[in-house]
Amino acid sequence: MQTHINYLNEINLNNPILIEGLPGVGHIGKLAAEHLVDELEAEKTAEIFSPYLPPQVIVQDDGIARLVRIEIYTAELENNKNDVILVVGDHQSVENTGHFEITEKILDIATENNVQTIYTIGGLATGEMSDTPEIYGAVNEHYPKQKLEEKGVKFEQGKPKGGIIGASGLLLGLGNQKEIPATCLMGETSGYIVDPASAQKVLRILSEMLEIEIDTKKLEERAEEMEEVVSKLKQRYQEEQQQPQPTGDDLRYIG
């Protein structure tokens, strides 16, 4: 088996923008891109299969198993100068070579369809919970970062530390070689949990950049549910910290 694209329908779009949201830190990209698929009523037009994806199948609700895959959705936007291609999926590559190979396949779709700009979405792990996550950016040589700075996106030296791993980063680097303007929007997140609040904030900026309206109510509801979970975890941690520590006498009963 080789990495290949399985086309389900013909792609015929007007000056499309490509948005990638594969699984990553805080699942911010996955949450945001899948939310866009639903909100824009996008149609699945292609699938990417690769031996570099995890060696497993997904068992669906009806009990039928399918190979893990990356999915390509498209949406035609009325009264908008750009249509949209959305890249979502079950996993990213488990090997370095696979990251490059899968990204090249995504870029094949981009070049074949005259993609104007690439937006990738990821998370920036801070190790701490934040009620007001910041959004950080990175761009390749062909994307003017001033456009993002005007929307409140931050660019700071050393962030993200160590660079951007996976498709979210490679689409900028390899896209640069193909002279496609590309940028990555990274929402701050603890890195410990799925973070719909940060995904929601990224989507607000993205909607302004694309000049489209996106209803983020469902993500807001998920964010509120997650806040309740986090609050309970914090309370439990505090209670455990307040409990008396075992003395030397108590330790003789352990093990």
Backbone torsions as a table, in degrees:
resi	resn	phi	psi	omega
1	MET	NA	135.0	175.5
2	GLN	-116.1	159.3	175.0
3	THR	-63.8	124.3	-177.7
4	HIS	-148.0	158.4	177.7
5	ILE	-101.3	128.8	175.5
6	ASN	-107.0	105.1	-178.6
7	TYR	-80.4	130.9	178.7
8	LEU	-99.2	-32.4	179.4
9	ASN	-145.6	159.4	177.3
10	GLU	-72.6	139.3	177.4
11	ILE	-98.2	121.2	179.7
12	ASN	-139.2	90.6	-171.4
13	LEU	-122.5	162.6	-180.0
14	ASN	-100.3	109.0	176.8
15	ASN	41.7	59.9	-170.9
16	PRO	-70.2	152.8	169.1
17	ILE	-102.7	135.1	178.0
18	LEU	-102.5	131.1	179.2
19	ILE	-122.5	120.9	-179.6
20	GLU	-106.6	131.9	178.2
21	GLY	-143.8	67.6	178.5
22	LEU	-84.6	163.3	-178.0
23	PRO	-57.2	140.4	179.0
24	GLY	-167.5	-155.5	-177.0
25	VAL	-59.2	124.4	179.5
26	GLY	68.6	2.0	-176.8
27	HIS	53.4	28.5	-175.9
28	ILE	-65.3	-46.1	179.1
29	GLY	-62.8	-43.8	-179.5
30	LYS	-62.8	-45.4	179.7
31	LEU	-62.2	-46.4	-176.5
32	ALA	-66.4	-47.2	-176.8
33	ALA	-68.1	-41.6	179.0
34	GLU	-67.0	-32.3	175.5
35	HIS	-64.8	-40.2	177.8
36	LEU	-64.4	-39.2	177.3
37	VAL	-55.8	-45.4	-179.3
38	ASP	-69.5	-47.2	-174.7
39	GLU	-67.1	-35.9	-178.1
40	LEU	-91.3	1.2	-178.7
41	GLU	50.5	48.4	-176.7
42	ALA	-71.0	152.3	-179.2
43	GLU	-104.6	133.7	176.7
44	LYS	-73.8	122.8	-175.8
45	THR	-116.0	-16.3	-179.5
46	ALA	-159.6	161.2	176.1
47	GLU	-134.4	144.7	175.5
48	ILE	-113.3	124.0	176.3
49	PHE	-112.2	143.2	-176.9
50	SER	-154.0	141.7	174.4
51	PRO	-70.6	-8.0	178.7
52	TYR	-87.8	-7.5	171.9
53	LEU	-78.5	160.3	-178.3
54	PRO	-53.3	142.7	-177.8
55	PRO	-79.0	74.8	-177.8
56	GLN	-154.9	169.7	173.5
57	VAL	-118.5	158.8	173.8
58	ILE	-99.0	125.7	177.1
59	VAL	-92.4	115.7	-176.1
60	GLN	-79.6	173.0	-176.6
61	ASP	-58.9	-30.0	-179.2
62	ASP	-85.8	4.7	178.1
63	GLY	87.3	-2.7	180.0
64	ILE	-86.8	132.0	-178.1
65	ALA	-92.5	146.4	175.9
66	ARG	-138.5	154.9	177.1
67	LEU	-65.6	146.2	172.1
68	VAL	-65.2	149.8	-172.7
69	ARG	-159.4	169.1	170.3
70	ILE	-111.7	137.1	-173.7
71	GLU	-115.8	143.0	178.0
72	ILE	-112.7	122.6	177.1
73	TYR	-115.2	151.2	177.5
74	THR	-131.1	149.8	178.9
75	ALA	-142.2	128.9	174.2
76	GLU	-91.9	124.4	-175.7
77	LEU	-104.5	117.0	178.7
78	GLU	-68.1	145.1	177.5
79	ASN	58.3	28.8	178.3
80	ASN	-132.4	141.4	-176.0
81	LYS	-74.2	-14.0	-178.7
82	ASN	-129.9	132.2	168.2
83	ASP	-85.1	-178.7	-171.7
84	VAL	-133.3	138.0	168.5
85	ILE	-113.8	128.7	-177.1
86	LEU	-115.6	132.0	179.2
87	VAL	-112.5	114.6	177.9
88	VAL	-129.3	175.4	179.2
89	GLY	175.1	175.1	-177.1
90	ASP	-79.9	-40.4	-174.8
91	HIS	-150.6	171.1	166.3
92	GLN	-105.4	176.2	-178.3
93	SER	-61.9	150.5	176.6
94	VAL	-98.2	-0.7	179.7
95	GLU	-134.3	153.1	-179.4
96	ASN	-58.4	-47.1	-179.0
97	THR	-58.4	-39.3	-179.3
98	GLY	-63.6	-36.6	177.8
99	HIS	-58.5	-44.5	179.7
100	PHE	-66.9	-44.4	-175.4
101	GLU	-65.6	-43.9	-179.6
102	ILE	-67.6	-40.4	178.6
103	THR	-62.8	-38.7	177.7
104	GLU	-61.8	-37.7	178.1
105	LYS	-65.6	-40.2	177.0
106	ILE	-63.2	-40.8	179.4
107	LEU	-69.1	-30.0	174.0
108	ASP	-59.5	-44.2	178.2
109	ILE	-63.8	-39.8	-179.4
110	ALA	-63.5	-47.4	-177.4
111	THR	-70.8	-37.4	180.0
112	GLU	-65.2	-24.3	-176.4
113	ASN	-112.7	17.4	173.7
114	ASN	55.9	45.6	178.0
115	VAL	-62.0	132.8	-176.0
116	GLN	-85.0	-39.3	-176.5
117	THR	-149.4	147.8	176.1
118	ILE	-114.7	129.4	172.2
119	TYR	-114.9	124.6	173.3
120	THR	-111.6	151.3	-175.7
121	ILE	-125.7	130.9	-180.0
122	GLY	-147.4	-174.8	178.9
123	GLY	-118.7	149.6	176.3
124	LEU	-117.0	106.0	-174.4
125	ALA	-72.6	129.4	178.1
126	THR	-111.2	-17.8	-177.1
127	GLY	82.0	1.1	-178.6
128	GLU	-133.9	150.2	174.7
129	MET	-76.9	141.0	178.7
130	SER	-137.6	134.0	176.9
131	ASP	-80.8	-19.4	-178.6
132	THR	-130.4	72.8	-178.0
133	PRO	-63.9	138.2	175.1
134	GLU	-87.7	158.1	176.2
135	ILE	-112.3	123.8	179.9
136	TYR	-107.7	155.5	-177.1
137	GLY	-130.7	161.7	170.7
138	ALA	-145.6	145.8	-178.8
139	VAL	-134.8	159.6	170.5
140	ASN	-93.7	-177.8	-172.3
141	GLU	-63.6	-19.4	-174.0
142	HIS	-98.7	-1.8	-179.9
143	TYR	-110.8	124.4	-179.9
144	PRO	-76.4	112.5	-175.2
145	LYS	-67.5	-17.3	179.1
146	GLN	-59.7	-31.9	179.3
147	LYS	-61.1	-36.0	179.8
148	LEU	-80.5	-37.8	179.1
149	GLU	-60.0	-34.4	177.8
150	GLU	-64.7	-22.5	179.6
151	LYS	-96.4	5.5	177.9
152	GLY	93.4	5.6	177.7
153	VAL	-73.9	134.5	-175.4
154	LYS	-96.8	143.6	173.0
155	PHE	-125.7	112.5	-178.8
156	GLU	-129.8	140.3	178.6
157	GLN	-61.2	133.4	179.3
158	GLY	86.5	2.5	177.1
159	LYS	-124.4	120.3	0.3
160	PRO	-81.5	140.2	178.5
161	LYS	-66.1	128.6	179.6
162	GLY	87.4	-0.2	177.0
163	GLY	85.9	-169.9	-177.0
164	ILE	-113.5	117.0	-175.4
165	ILE	-92.9	145.0	174.5
166	GLY	90.6	-166.0	-176.0
167	ALA	-59.5	-34.7	-178.5
168	SER	-60.2	-32.7	177.5
169	GLY	-89.0	-43.4	-176.1
170	LEU	-65.6	-29.6	177.3
171	LEU	-64.3	-28.9	174.8
172	LEU	-73.3	-49.5	-176.3
173	GLY	-67.6	-51.1	179.9
174	LEU	-72.8	-31.1	175.6
175	GLY	-65.4	-32.0	178.3
176	ASN	-62.0	-38.5	178.8
177	GLN	-65.6	-25.8	178.4
178	LYS	-96.8	7.0	177.9
179	GLU	60.4	37.2	174.5
180	ILE	-101.4	120.7	176.5
181	PRO	-59.2	131.0	-177.6
182	ALA	-144.9	145.0	179.1
183	THR	-142.9	152.5	176.4
184	CYS	-116.9	127.8	175.2
185	LEU	-103.1	122.0	-175.7
186	MET	-119.9	119.7	178.3
187	GLY	-89.7	133.8	175.5
188	GLU	-60.2	139.4	179.0
189	THR	-156.5	156.3	-179.9
190	SER	-64.0	-32.9	-175.9
191	GLY	91.5	-2.8	-177.0
192	TYR	-98.8	-26.6	-172.7
193	ILE	-135.9	164.2	171.6
194	VAL	-64.7	133.8	-168.9
195	ASP	-123.6	82.2	179.4
196	PRO	-68.1	-25.9	180.0
197	ALA	-64.4	-44.0	178.7
198	SER	-69.1	-38.2	177.2
199	ALA	-61.8	-38.2	179.1
200	GLN	-63.0	-41.4	-179.2
201	LYS	-68.4	-38.5	176.1
202	VAL	-61.8	-42.3	-179.0
203	LEU	-63.9	-35.1	178.5
204	ARG	-62.0	-43.5	178.6
205	ILE	-67.2	-42.9	-179.1
206	LEU	-62.6	-39.1	-180.0
207	SER	-64.2	-35.1	177.1
208	GLU	-69.3	-40.2	179.9
209	MET	-64.6	-37.7	-177.3
210	LEU	-90.0	-7.9	-179.0
211	GLU	58.0	47.1	175.7
212	ILE	-131.8	155.5	178.0
213	GLU	-93.2	130.3	179.2
214	ILE	-127.0	121.3	177.3
215	ASP	-80.2	115.4	-177.8
216	THR	-105.3	21.9	-176.9
217	LYS	-60.4	-41.8	-179.3
218	LYS	-63.5	-40.3	177.8
219	LEU	-66.6	-36.0	178.2
220	GLU	-63.2	-40.6	178.4
221	GLU	-64.6	-41.3	178.5
222	ARG	-65.6	-35.8	179.0
223	ALA	-65.5	-40.6	178.7
224	GLU	-64.7	-40.4	177.9
225	GLU	-63.4	-40.6	-179.7
226	MET	-67.6	-35.0	177.5
227	GLU	-61.7	-38.4	178.3
228	GLU	-64.8	-42.1	178.4
229	VAL	-62.2	-46.9	-179.5
230	VAL	-62.8	-39.9	179.4
231	SER	-61.6	-41.3	178.3
232	LYS	-66.6	-38.3	178.6
233	LEU	-64.9	-41.0	178.7
234	LYS	-63.8	-42.8	-179.7
235	GLN	-63.3	-42.2	179.7
236	ARG	-64.2	-40.2	179.9
237	TYR	-63.7	-43.4	179.8
238	GLN	-63.4	-39.6	179.0
239	GLU	-64.4	-40.0	179.5
240	GLU	-66.3	-35.3	-179.7
241	GLN	-69.9	-28.1	-178.1
242	GLN	-83.5	-13.8	-180.0
243	GLN	-70.0	143.3	-179.7
244	PRO	-63.0	137.4	179.5
245	GLN	-77.4	147.6	-179.1
246	PRO	-64.8	140.3	177.8
247	THR	-85.6	177.7	179.2
248	GLY	-60.5	-37.4	179.5
249	ASP	-64.5	-38.5	-178.4
250	ASP	-67.1	-30.7	-174.8
251	LEU	-65.2	-21.3	-177.1
252	ARG	-68.8	-14.1	-179.5
253	TYR	-91.8	-3.9	-175.8
254	ILE	-93.2	132.5	174.7
255	GLY	74.4	NA	NA
